[in-house]
Amino acid sequence: MTCVIDANVFLEVLYKRGRWKGAKAFLEEVKEGRVGAYILHFTLHRISALLGRPELVARLLSEVATWRGLTVVGTTVQEEVAACQLAAEVGLDFDDGLAYYLSRG
């Protein structure tokens, strides 16, 4: 199974929201390579912006860079425009539209 990880999966764990234990278990699976997943570079930037403090961001990015099952995906401006069009068609906001665009291949 390969999936796209949304920022909310990380935020569940970071803020210990209602489903944080399940999210943490899933991220551990990705970390160890038992589950394959993609994350948008944009998503990492969103999480980093919320963390704010450079030392926290550096720790997160250093950790994520070692995850065996995770592939970080960048997008071009043209892909982002296409994602915006797709998002508008299906009623999503920008970041969910990017994830949807990526998941469609």
ZIJO-V358516 format. One record per residue. N is the residue number from 0. RES is the residue in one small letter. SS is DSSP state (@ for helix, = for strand, . for the rest). PSI is psi in whole degrees, 0 to 359 (NA if undefined). BURIAL is + if it has 9 or more other C-alpha atoms within 8 Angstrom, else -. Layout:
n->{N:N}
res->{RES:RES}
ss->{SS:SS}
psi->{PSI:PSI}
burial->{BURIAL:BURIAL}
This chain:
n->{0:1:2:3:4:5:6:7:8:9:10:11:12:13:14:15:16:17:18:19:20:21:22:23:24:25:26:27:28:29:30:31:32:33:34:35:36:37:38:39:40:41:42:43:44:45:46:47:48:49:50:51:52:53:54:55:56:57:58:59:60:61:62:63:64:65:66:67:68:69:70:71:72:73:74:75:76:77:78:79:80:81:82:83:84:85:86:87:88:89:90:91:92:93:94:95:96:97:98:99:100:101:102:103:104}
res->{m:t:c:v:i:d:a:n:v:f:l:e:v:l:y:k:r:g:r:w:k:g:a:k:a:f:l:e:e:v:k:e:g:r:v:g:a:y:i:l:h:f:t:l:h:r:i:s:a:l:l:g:r:p:e:l:v:a:r:l:l:s:e:v:a:t:w:r:g:l:t:v:v:g:t:t:v:q:e:e:v:a:a:c:q:l:a:a:e:v:g:l:d:f:d:d:g:l:a:y:y:l:s:r:g}
ss->{.:=:=:=:.:.:@:@:@:@:@:@:@:@:.:.:.:.:.:@:@:@:@:@:@:@:@:@:@:@:@:@:.:.:.:=:=:=:=:=:@:@:@:@:@:@:@:@:@:@:@:.:.:@:@:@:@:@:@:@:@:@:@:@:.:.:.:.:.:=:=:=:=:.:.:.:@:@:@:@:@:@:@:@:@:@:@:@:@:@:.:.:.:@:@:@:@:@:@:@:@:@:@:@:.}
psi->{134:135:172:128:126:157:328:334:315:319:328:315:312:323:7:54:186:325:29:326:317:319:319:317:318:314:326:320:317:315:317:356:9:340:135:139:157:149:137:142:323:319:317:323:320:313:317:319:323:322:319:301:126:323:326:319:315:319:316:309:320:319:308:327:341:355:124:325:5:133:125:129:128:160:151:166:320:320:324:324:314:321:322:317:315:317:317:322:324:3:38:160:180:307:323:326:321:315:318:316:313:317:336:345:NA}
burial->{-:-:-:+:+:+:+:-:+:+:+:+:+:-:-:+:-:-:+:+:-:-:+:+:-:-:-:-:+:+:+:+:+:-:+:+:+:+:+:+:+:-:+:+:-:+:+:+:-:-:-:-:-:-:-:+:+:-:-:-:+:-:-:+:-:-:+:-:+:+:-:-:-:-:-:-:-:-:-:+:-:+:+:+:-:+:+:+:-:-:-:+:-:+:-:+:+:+:+:+:+:-:-:-:-}
